[in-house]
């Protein structure tokens, strides 16, 4: 079973770093607290679909991309 919090954490962090922006910058743009961004990136937070969509918008990606495992398990 896929751990979507871990997938989201890895993908948010990778997308943010690819844009070369800090957690604080992302938080300011998305109008959320920096510690919330940090919690998401550590897999400690369970953001709503609305929050995932907001993050995706500010990371120039889609919610689906943020929830897609980098290396999907082969069945």
Secondary structure, DSSP 8 states (H G I E B T S, - for coil): ---HHHHHHHHHHHHHHHTT--HHHHHHHHTS-HHHHHHHHTT-----HHHHHHHHHHTTS-HHHHTS-TT----
